[in-house]
Amino acid sequence: HEYGTTTGRRRRCGWLDLALVKYSAMVNGFDSINITKLDVLTGLKQLRIAIAYRNSRMTEVRLPCGYFPSHLEDLKEVVCEYETLEGWTEDISECSSFKDLPSNAKKYVLRIQELLGIPVSWVGVGPDRESMLKVDEP
């Protein structure tokens, strides 16, 4: 679990909802994104990414790419379709370049980039400003 620095309260954390991020990128015109807190994923055996939505009543039917419910009632009926990637155990907080990251960490970042269709420009591997690494992969 993750805890707030100031309040100490436990945070609710979930898997990356890439269907939501993709919709946000479309609406807001993002031309790249940054991924912060990559370091908090260290130690997880597997990582899941929500790649699409399905209606909970029709789980065999994937909702159209880029679809996001416009009403909360419709959002309640959505279930996520996940893709699972392997995690990593290596400490990434001392990495000084993207190339220094463990193979599975790089695969995770590059898979997000591939699924989004826009580049990931920076990844955060620690709490300091200097802990942001430039992603130099196409």
Summary of the structure (lengths in Angstrom):
residues: 138
radius of gyration: 16.2
end to end distance: 32.8
largest distance: 46.9
contacts: 342
relative contact order: 0.21
helix: 29%
strand: 30%
